Amino acid sequence: MKLIGHLPIVLAAAASCTNPVCGCPPTPAVARVWGRVTTDSGVALAHAAIIVAVRPDTTPCTPGGEEVIGTTGSDGSYRLSRLMAVAMESACVFVAARFPAQTATARYSQLGPFKLSFRFEPPMDSLHVDFVLSP
């Protein structure tokens, strides 16, 4: 019975932790980019580097400053779910693939720019980008 008496307090405390009630900063918006990297004959390229650059829409939408943020799985697929744009409503995004990931003679392809919306409420923009790297 004593536990039931404390239930309203616990529920009120849980409700006060939401952003509108407590004034906590909103969580950054997250966009998702996914796809597959294959050869021109359709063979999956495992462990290819996935490279991304995110530019605020208030700056020129040009490539540069890309970062390797993941690699493909054994089936050549990748999924990036942590592209964040803090304090931006939208951004241009460049996505690239490089295989083999760490060699000077790697095959490389870059696609973009893509315009993604980074709102603080779902749904967030998502982007499907497939790469075909020829030998």
SENU-242687 format. One line per 3 residues: their letters; for each residue x, y, z of N, C-alpha, C, O, CB. Coordinates in pm, whole numbers, plus 50000, padded with zeros to 5 digits. Glycine has a CB too. Example, Ala and Ser with C-alpha at 12.3 -4.5 7.8 and 13.67 -1.06 7.14 Angstrom:
! residues 2
AS = 51319/49431/50780/51230/49550/50780/51320/49670/50780/51424/49668/50846/51131/49553/50905 | 51285/49775/50708/51367/49894/50714/51290/50003/50787/51341/50114/50804/51408/49940/50572;
! end
This chain:
! residues 135
MKL = 50082/49881/50000/50000/50000/50000/50086/50125/50000/50053/50225/49936/49907/50000/50119 | 50197/50117/50073/50287/50232/50079/50345/50262/49940/50364/50378/49904/50400/50206/50180 | 50373/50155/49862/50426/50170/49727/50326/50242/49637/50365/50326/49557/50461/50034/49668;
IGH = 50198/50209/49649/50096/50272/49567/50086/50421/49600/50060/50502/49512/49958/50204/49587 | 50108/50457/49724/50104/50597/49763/50215/50679/49700/50200/50799/49680/50113/50608/49913 | 50327/50615/49668/50439/50685/49606/50432/50686/49454/50509/50757/49390/50569/50623/49648;
LPI = 50341/50609/49395/50330/50600/49250/50304/50736/49184/50368/50765/49083/50221/50503/49213 | 50213/50820/49234/50193/50951/49171/50319/51038/49173/50342/51115/49079/50080/51025/49242 | 50400/51027/49275/50524/51105/49283/50622/51057/49177/50686/51138/49110/50587/51095/49424;
VLA = 50633/50926/49161/50723/50870/49061/50677/50910/48922/50760/50948/48839/50730/50716/49072 | 50548/50902/48894/50496/50940/48762/50517/51090/48736/50552/51128/48624/50347/50905/48752 | 50496/51173/48835/50517/51317/48818/50664/51347/48791/50696/51434/48710/50469/51393/48942;
AAA = 50754/51277/48859/50897/51296/48837/50937/51252/48696/51017/51319/48631/50980/51219/48941 | 50881/51142/48650/50913/51094/48515/50862/51192/48410/50930/51217/48311/50852/50954/48490 | 50744/51248/48431/50687/51344/48335/50767/51473/48332/50774/51539/48228/50542/51373/48369;
SCT = 50828/51511/48444/50901/51637/48448/51035/51629/48377/51102/51731/48360/50923/51679/48591 | 51076/51511/48334/51204/51497/48265/51192/51511/48115/51291/51494/48044/51265/51363/48296 | 51075/51542/48065/51062/51563/47922/51110/51704/47888/51106/51792/47974/50915/51541/47875;
NPV = 51154/51725/47765/51212/51853/47725/51119/51973/47746/51165/52074/47798/51250/51846/47581 | 50990/51967/47707/50906/52085/47724/50883/52123/47870/50867/52241/47901/50774/52063/47657 | 50881/52025/47959/50849/52053/48099/50969/52108/48173/50958/52209/48243/50798/51928/48168;
CGC = 51086/52044/48159/51199/52085/48241/51291/52185/48172/51385/52234/48235/51278/51964/48282 | 51268/52216/48048/51354/52311/47978/51489/52253/47941/51582/52327/47912/51373/52431/48064 | 51501/52120/47941/51628/52057/47901/51655/52086/47754/51561/52103/47676/51624/51903/47927;
PPT = 51782/52092/47715/51810/52117/47573/51758/52000/47490/51766/51885/47534/51961/52138/47550 | 51705/52028/47371/51654/51919/47289/51768/51830/47240/51882/51876/47225/51574/51974/47169 | 51736/51705/47217/51838/51615/47164/51865/51651/47019/51773/51691/46948/51795/51466/47178;
PAV = 51990/51637/46974/52020/51673/46835/51943/51586/46736/51915/51469/46763/52170/51661/46808 | 51910/51645/46624/51841/51571/46519/51937/51472/46455/52056/51501/46442/51782/51667/46413 | 51886/51358/46416/51970/51253/46358/51912/51213/46224/51792/51187/46213/51981/51130/46453;
ARV = 51996/51209/46122/51955/51161/45990/52016/51024/45970/52117/50989/46031/51998/51259/45877 | 51955/50948/45884/52005/50814/45855/52042/50804/45707/51968/50847/45619/51901/50708/45892 | 52160/50746/45683/52206/50721/45547/52241/50574/45540/52312/50522/45626/52329/50812/45509;
WGR = 52192/50506/45437/52223/50364/45424/52239/50330/45277/52197/50405/45189/52114/50277/45489 | 52301/50215/45252/52319/50171/45116/52408/50049/45109/52422/49974/45205/52376/50282/45032 | 52469/50030/44991/52551/49913/44966/52664/49952/44872/52647/50038/44786/52468/49796/44905;
VTT = 52779/49888/44890/52895/49911/44803/52926/49779/44734/52949/49677/44798/53020/49963/44885 | 52926/49783/44600/52953/49664/44520/53050/49698/44407/53080/49814/44381/52821/49605/44463 | 53099/49593/44341/53176/49612/44218/53079/49627/44102/52958/49607/44119/53275/49492/44194;
DSG = 53130/49662/43986/53041/49675/43871/52979/49542/43828/52882/49541/43752/53116/49736/43754 | 53034/49429/43876/52973/49299/43847/52878/49254/43959/52827/49143/43954/53082/49194/43825 | 52855/49339/44060/52760/49309/44165/52816/49240/44287/52740/49204/44377/52654/49227/44110;
VAL = 52948/49221/44295/53010/49157/44411/53016/49257/44526/53063/49369/44510/53153/49103/44376 | 52970/49214/44643/52971/49301/44761/53114/49330/44805/53199/49241/44803/52892/49236/44877 | 53140/49454/44844/53272/49494/44893/53266/49512/45044/53219/49614/45094/53321/49625/44822;
AHA = 53314/49410/45115/53315/49415/45261/53428/49504/45309/53535/49509/45248/53329/49274/45320 | 53406/49575/45418/53504/49660/45485/53548/49781/45401/53658/49832/45420/53626/49578/45521 | 53464/49825/45310/53491/49950/45238/53467/50066/45335/53375/50061/45417/53400/49964/45110;
AII = 53548/50168/45326/53532/50285/45413/53416/50371/45361/53403/50394/45241/53664/50369/45418 | 53333/50416/45453/53225/50509/45420/53264/50644/45478/53294/50657/45597/53085/50460/45477 | 53264/50744/45392/53316/50876/45426/53204/50978/45408/53130/50974/45309/53441/50913/45337;
VAV = 53191/51070/45502/53080/51165/45499/53130/51305/45533/53218/51322/45617/52968/51123/45596 | 53072/51404/45468/53092/51545/45505/52954/51608/45518/52869/51591/45431/53181/51621/45398 | 52933/51681/45627/52806/51751/45650/52836/51899/45656/52920/51943/45735/52736/51701/45782;
RPD = 52769/51978/45573/52787/52123/45566/52658/52194/45602/52552/52158/45550/52835/52166/45426 | 52664/52295/45690/52542/52373/45717/52495/52441/45589/52576/52477/45503/52569/52479/45829 | 52365/52458/45577/52315/52522/45455/52346/52671/45450/52311/52737/45352/52165/52501/45444;
TTP = 52410/52725/45553/52450/52866/45552/52591/52884/45495/52639/52997/45483/52445/52923/45694 | 52657/52774/45458/52790/52780/45399/52785/52723/45258/52688/52656/45222/52894/52703/45486 | 52888/52748/45176/52888/52690/45041/52883/52537/45047/52952/52475/45129/53013/52736/44962;
CTP = 52803/52479/44962/52787/52333/44960/52893/52272/44869/52865/52235/44755/52643/52294/44913 | 53013/52264/44922/53125/52209/44846/53189/52094/44924/53187/52095/45047/53230/52318/44814 | 53245/51995/44854/53309/51885/44925/53436/51931/44995/53492/52036/44963/53341/51771/44830;
GGE = 53480/51852/45089/53601/51882/45165/53577/51857/45313/53466/51875/45362/53646/52028/45142 | 53681/51814/45382/53669/51788/45525/53594/51661/45558/53539/51648/45668/53603/51902/45590 | 53592/51567/45464/53520/51443/45488/53588/51361/45597/53709/51371/45617/53511/51362/45360;
EVI = 53510/51280/45666/53561/51193/45771/53512/51051/45747/53398/51030/45708/53517/51243/45911 | 53600/50955/45771/53559/50815/45766/53476/50789/45892/53526/50806/46003/53683/50716/45757 | 53352/50749/45874/53268/50727/45992/53214/50585/45999/53129/50556/46084/53154/50826/45992;
GTT = 53260/50497/45913/53215/50359/45921/53271/50277/45808/53339/50328/45719/53065/50353/45920 | 53241/50148/45812/53280/50057/45704/53160/49969/45670/53065/49958/45747/53403/49969/45746 | 53167/49907/45555/53060/49818/45514/53072/49684/45584/53180/49644/45628/53061/49799/45362;
GSD = 52961/49615/45593/52959/49481/45651/53002/49378/45548/53044/49413/45438/52820/49448/45705 | 52990/49253/45584/53034/49145/45495/52951/49139/45367/52999/49086/45266/53026/49012/45567 | 52829/49190/45369/52745/49191/45249/52755/49323/45172/52676/49347/45080/52601/49165/45286;
GSY = 52851/49408/45209/52870/49536/45140/52775/49645/45184/52778/49755/45128/52856/49515/44994 | 52691/49618/45282/52593/49719/45323/52648/49805/45436/52738/49764/45510/52462/49652/45367 | 52592/49925/45447/52627/50014/45557/52502/50088/45601/52407/50103/45524/52739/50114/45516;
RLS = 52504/50132/45723/52394/50211/45779/52454/50310/45876/52517/50272/45976/52286/50120/45849 | 52436/50436/45847/52485/50542/45933/52364/50606/45998/52280/50665/45930/52571/50648/45853 | 52355/50594/46127/52238/50650/46194/52277/50759/46293/52197/50796/46379/52161/50541/46266;
RLM = 52398/50811/46282/52442/50913/46377/52492/51039/46307/52581/51106/46357/52551/50857/46466 | 52436/51071/46192/52471/51198/46129/52398/51307/46203/52275/51315/46197/52435/51199/45975 | 52471/51390/46273/52406/51493/46352/52440/51631/46298/52549/51655/46247/52448/51482/46499;
AVA = 52346/51718/46310/52366/51856/46270/52313/51944/46383/52197/51985/46382/52294/51887/46134 | 52398/51971/46478/52357/52049/46594/52331/52193/46550/52413/52253/46480/52466/52044/46705 | 52219/52246/46590/52180/52385/46562/52164/52413/46413/52179/52528/46371/52281/52480/46620;
MES = 52134/52312/46333/52108/52333/46191/51970/52276/46158/51933/52170/46207/52219/52266/46102 | 51897/52349/46077/51770/52293/46031/51790/52205/45910/51716/52109/45891/51671/52404/46000 | 51887/52237/45828/51915/52154/45712/52063/52167/45677/52131/52260/45721/51825/52194/45591;
ACV = 52109/52073/45599/52250/52071/45564/52267/51999/45431/52179/51925/45387/52334/52002/45674 | 52380/52023/45368/52413/51943/45250/52512/51837/45294/52601/51861/45376/52470/52032/45134 | 52495/51719/45238/52573/51603/45279/52638/51541/45157/52574/51523/45053/52484/51499/45352;
FVA = 52766/51509/45170/52839/51433/45069/52870/51296/45128/52912/51287/45244/52971/51508/45024 | 52850/51192/45050/52879/51056/45095/52975/50994/44995/52958/51008/44874/52748/50970/45109 | 53078/50924/45047/53177/50861/44959/53208/50721/45009/53184/50688/45125/53306/50946/44952;
ARF = 53260/50639/44918/53306/50504/44954/53445/50485/44898/53476/50532/44789/53208/50395/44900 | 53528/50414/44975/53666/50385/44932/53696/50239/44963/53669/50190/45072/53770/50480/45003 | 53755/50169/44862/53790/50028/44881/53917/49997/44804/53932/50041/44690/53674/49934/44834;
PAQ = 54009/49924/44864/54019/49889/45005/54034/50015/45089/54085/50117/45042/54138/49794/45030 | 53988/50006/45212/53974/50124/45297/54105/50197/45325/54104/50319/45337/53911/50085/45426 | 54217/50127/45335/54341/50190/45383/54456/50188/45284/54572/50193/45327/54384/50124/45507;
TAT = 54431/50180/45155/54543/50175/45061/54546/50299/44973/54445/50364/44951/54534/50050/44974 | 54665/50329/44922/54682/50446/44835/54622/50423/44697/54589/50519/44627/54831/50481/44821 | 54606/50297/44657/54552/50266/44525/54403/50231/44531/54352/50160/44444/54629/50151/44461;
ARY = 54335/50279/44632/54194/50243/44653/54106/50302/44544/54136/50406/44486/54147/50291/44790 | 53996/50232/44518/53891/50285/44431/53804/50378/44517/53776/50347/44633/53805/50169/44365 | 53762/50489/44460/53693/50592/44538/53579/50649/44456/53592/50669/44335/53791/50705/44582;
SQL = 53467/50675/44522/53355/50739/44455/53284/50828/44556/53261/50788/44670/53257/50633/44395 | 53250/50949/44513/53177/51042/44601/53050/51087/44532/53050/51116/44413/53265/51165/44637 | 52942/51091/44607/52813/51135/44555/52761/51249/44641/52786/51254/44762/52712/51019/44551;
GPF = 52689/51338/44580/52630/51450/44653/52648/51577/44574/52706/51574/44465/52694/51464/44793 | 52601/51686/44622/52544/51705/44755/52398/51660/44762/52323/51666/44665/52554/51852/44795 | 52361/51615/44880/52223/51581/44912/52178/51677/45021/52254/51705/45114/52208/51431/44957;
KLS = 52059/51728/45010/52004/51818/45112/51922/51736/45211/51825/51671/45173/51916/51930/45048 | 51962/51739/45338/51889/51668/45443/51834/51768/45543/51898/51868/45576/51980/51565/45512 | 51716/51739/45592/51654/51822/45694/51687/51765/45831/51673/51645/45853/51501/51832/45672;
FRF = 51730/51849/45924/51761/51810/46061/51668/51884/46155/51704/51986/46214/51911/51840/46095 | 51547/51832/46168/51452/51893/46260/51463/51824/46394/51518/51714/46404/51307/51885/46204 | 51412/51887/46497/51418/51827/46630/51301/51734/46657/51295/51671/46762/51422/51935/46734;
EPP = 51208/51724/46563/51099/51628/46578/51105/51530/46463/51139/51568/46351/50961/51700/46584 | 51072/51404/46488/51065/51307/46379/50953/51347/46284/50864/51420/46328/51042/51164/46433 | 50948/51306/46161/51046/51215/46100/51168/51292/46050/51156/51404/46001/50982/51138/45984;
MDS = 51282/51231/46062/51405/51288/46010/51421/51243/45865/51363/51142/45824/51528/51247/46096 | 51499/51316/45789/51526/51273/45653/51616/51151/45653/51697/51132/45744/51591/51387/45572 | 51601/51070/45553/51688/50956/45533/51730/50952/45387/51664/51011/45301/51618/50824/45573;
LHV = 51839/50884/45362/51898/50884/45228/51953/50746/45197/52026/50688/45278/52009/50991/45217 | 51919/50694/45080/51970/50564/45036/52072/50590/44925/52037/50641/44819/51853/50469/44985 | 52198/50556/44951/52306/50579/44855/52381/50449/44832/52442/50394/44923/52404/50690/44907;
DFV = 52375/50398/44709/52451/50279/44669/52571/50323/44587/52563/50418/44510/52361/50179/44589 | 52682/50251/44604/52804/50279/44529/52842/50158/44446/52831/50044/44492/52920/50319/44624 | 52887/50183/44324/52942/50078/44238/53084/50121/44205/53105/50221/44136/52854/50054/44107;
LSP = 53181/50045/44254/53322/50077/44231/53378/49980/44127/53374/49859/44147/53403/50070/44364 | 53430/50032/44019/53488/49946/43917/53634/49918/43948/53701/49997/44015/53473/50010/43777 | 53684/49805/43900/53825/49767/43931/53926/49862/43874/54046/49843/43892/53855/49629/43880;
! end
